[in-house]
Amino acid sequence: MMRVSDGQNLTASVDAILARLRRHIPAGSARAYSFALASVGAATAFEFWIRWFDPQAPPLIAYYPTVALCALLGGVGPGMLTALTGGVTAWWAFMLPAYSFSLARHGDRVTLVAFAFASTFIVFTSDYFRRAAKRLEDEEQLRQLAVQELAHRLKNKIATIQAIISVQLREHPEIRKDILDRLQALSATDRLIEEANGQGAFIRNIAETELGPYVASRVSIRGTDVLLPPKYALTVALLVHELATNAAKYGSLSKPEGHVSLSSRKSGELLYLEWRETAGPTVSQPGKTGFGVRLLSRALQQFGGGYRDFLRTIGTRL
């Protein structure tokens, strides 16, 4: 399975918190300005707390991140308000002589000027990233709506196709069942892809969906669990369905003691799927190439893949 590092988890959590705050604090709103003033109050309290430990601590330490946060959430206006009120508060409360607007030290003047320039840069930079993040969120929402709409249309089309096949092939029940089962396999994989927001589907989920109807003790799935892009996922679903159907009709799953295993292995750009059947009927060389073999061959050729050893090993190029 794919694992996410602690750093990635932390980044995702911070992004989620910021996105939630942006939804509750619209840029340029009265709520954004109120949040800016409250943040300045919190930063000032933090500055007093620092000086309780170290009276010689440099001023403005807490105001820099506060300016960035308020600009990132509220935009230029709240960010500049934070910088202005924070700078004036630090000037009045933390620069000698304290609680006055006189400056006894030349270094404090330099500190205030530097804070003004740095805060201006921080505000406009943070606002740029705020607008970029908002644009990406809007695009992601639009993409998800498009995926949902396409999935809905696809379901309707598959249902229509199934109805047409059921009517047109009513005189050929076996052919009708085979076609409908294949459509159902593709539809189930489409649902897996939809649940992953269009990113694809994992091999294990595909295999479990296709092999789910069979007794668990007679089926084993192991190996590397790879997230397949949508095209590959649909192809693998079709392959596993064909192999499972063949095993149920003529192979190991047609015998009570039979067993099937599916293993996956990734090597470079190649993904190897190995299908093994044990305790099944005696294997004999087929007299002709059936539809299933032709379907597997064509499905794999479009991705530069192929089969060998009578379909016990399938290699598909990623």
N, C-alpha and C positions, 0 to 999 in steps of 0.2 A: 504493500500500500504506500501511497505517497504521504510523506510526513512534512509537517510545517514546523519550522524552527521557532524557538521562543522569541527571537527577534521579529520574525514575521508576524507572530501572534500579537506582540506588543504593538507593532505598527498598525495592524488591522484594527486593534482595539482603539488606538488613538484616532484613527481615521473615522471609525464609527462614532466616537464621542463627538468629534468636531462636526461631522455631518448632522448629528442630532441637534447640536447647539445651533448650527446654521439654520435648521428648520424652525427652531423656537425663537431665534433672534434674527429677524430679517434685516438685511443690510440697510442702513440709513433710517431705520425706524426709531420711534421713541424708546422702544425696548432696548435697542442697541445703545442709545446714548445713556440710558439708565444703567445698563450693564457696564458701560465704560466708567461712569462715576463710581459705581460700587466697586469696580476693580481697582480704581485709584485708591479708594478707602482701604481696601484689603492690602494693597502694596504699601501704603503708608504705615499701616499697623505692623506689617512685616519689617519695615525699616526701623520703627521704634524697637521692635523685638531684637533686631540685630544689634542696635546700639546699647541695649541693656546688657548684652554679652561683651560688646567691643565698642566703646565710645569713639574710637578712632576709625571705625569702619567707613569706607568711602560712601558718599551719598549716591542715590539714583540706581543702586544695584537692582532693586525690585521693580523699577519702572520700565526698564527695557523690555523684559518679556511681557509685561502688562500691555505696553503699546502694541507689540506684535500680535498678541492675542486679540485685543479689541479691534485692530485693523483687519485681522484675518476673519473675524466674525461679522463686524459691523460696517466695514468699509473705511473710506478715507475720513469722513466726518468724525465718527466716534474715535478713530485712531488718533487724529489730530487733537481732539478734545482730551484724550488720555495723556498725550504728550504734554499739552499745555498745562493742564491741572497738576500733573505729576511733577513737571519741572518747577512750577511756581510753589507747590507745596514743599518740595525738597529745598528750594531756595529759602523759603520762609522758616522752615522747621529745623533743617539739618546743616545749614551752612552758617558759619560764625559771622556776626553775632546771631545766635539763635533767636527765633521768633521776631525777626525783623527783615526788611528787604535791603538792608545794607550788606555789603560784602567786604569783609576785612582782609581776605586773602585773594591774591591774583589767580591762584590755582583754581579757586571756585568759579571765577568768571570763565576761565578756559573750559572747565567741566560743564558749565551750563551751555556754552556755545557748542561744544562738541555733542552734548545731548540733543540740542535742537537740530543739528545737521543729521546726526545718526537717527533720530526719531523720524525725521521727514523721510529719509531713505527707507527705514523699516516700514513706515506706514504705506508708502506707495508700492513697495515690493510685496508686502503682505496682501495688499488689496489686489495686486495682479494675480497672485496665487489663489486668492479667494474667488476671483472671477473665473479663473481657469478651472478650479475645482467644481464650481457651480456649472460651468459648461459641460464638464465631463459627466457630472451627475445627470444633467438633462439628457445628454446623449445616451447614457446607459439606460435611463428610463424609457427613452424612445426605442432603443434596441430591444429591450425586454418586451415592450408592447408589440413590436413588429414580430418577434419570435412567437409570442402567444397567439397573435393573429394568424401567422402562417401555420402554426400547429393546429389551430382550430379549423382552418380551411383544409388542411391536409386530412384531418380526421373526417371531415364531411365528404371529401373526395373519395377516401378509402371506403367509407360506408356506401357511397353511391356505386363504386366499382364492385364491391362485394354483392350489392343487390343485383347489379347487371349480370354478374357471373352466375349467381344463384339461379336466375331466371333462364339465361341462355344455355347453361350446362345442366339443366335439371334432368336431362336424359343420360348424363354421364356423371353419376354421383361420385365416383372415385376421383376423376380428374377435377371435378368441382371442389372436393374436399382438399386435395393437394394444393390447389391455387389459393383457396381461402386460408389455409393454414400458413402458407408463405406470406400472404398479406398480413395475417395476424402477427407473425413474427416481426415483420418490419414495423408494424404499428406499435408493438410493445417496445421495440428499441427506440422509436420516435418519442415515446413517453419518457424513457430514461434520458434521452437527449434534452427534452423539454425541462425535466426536473433539474438538469445541470445548466439551465439557462443557455442552451444552444452550444455549450462547449464540447459536448460529446458524451460518451458513456464508457464506463469501466468494463474491462473484459469480464471480470467476475460477475458483475451485475447482469451482463448480457447472457452469460452461460447459465446463471441461476434462473433467469427468466425462461430460457429455452428448455432447460433440463428440470425445471421445477415440477412438472407433472409426474416425473418418475420417482420411485422410492429413493430416499436420500442414501440409504445404505448401499445402493447399487450404482451410485454416481459419485465421483470425487472430482473436485476442481482445485487445482493448486498451481503455484508458479507466480510469476511477476504480474501484478495487477496494474495494467497500463490504461491511462485515459486515452481512448481513441477518438480522433476527430469524427464529426458526424458521418462523412462518407465511409470511412473505415469501419465505424461502428455498425452501420447498416449492412455492409458486406460481411463482416464477421457474424452478425446475427443470422444472416441467410445461410452462411456456411454451417454454423452450429446446428441450425434447424434442419438442414438437409442431412447432416450426419446423424442427428438424434432420430429423425424419422426413419432413416435407413436402418439404424440399429434396432429400433422398435419393431420394424417389419421383418427384417431378415437377419439382424445381427445379435449381439449379446443381450440386448434388452428384450428380445423375443423369447428368451429362456429364463426360467425363474432364478437360476444360479448365476446368470450373466452379470457382468460389471463393466462400466464405462468410466474412463478417466480422461480428463482434459487438462493439459498442462501448458503453460505459456512461458516463454523465455525471450528476453530482448537482448540482442547483440548488435551494437552499433545502430545502424538504420534498419535492421531487420527484426521483425517480430516473428518468432516461431511458435506455432500452435501444434501440439501433438495430441492426436486423438487415438486412444488405445481401447480395444475391446478384448475382454477375456471371458472364458467359459461360455462362449457362444457356439453357434453351429459351425460345422466344418467349412473352412474357407476354400472356395474354388475360383479359378480364373473365369471372369464373366465372358460370355460369348460375344457380347456387343457392348458398346459404350452407351450407358443410359442417360436419361435427361439430367439426373442429378450430377453426374460427372461433368457433363458439358456445361451445366450451370456454374459449378465450382470453378472450372477452368476459365470461363469467360469473366466471372466475377473477380478472380485473382489477376488475370492478365491486365486489366485496366489500371492496376497499381504496381505492375512489374513483379507480381508474385507468381507462385506456382505450387504444385502439389507433387508428392512423390511417395513411394512405398505404399501404393494403393490408398492414398489419402490419409495415411497414419500421421504424416507430418506435413504441415502447411506453412510456407514462409511467405509473409506479406511485407513488402517494403513500406516503411513509414515515411 
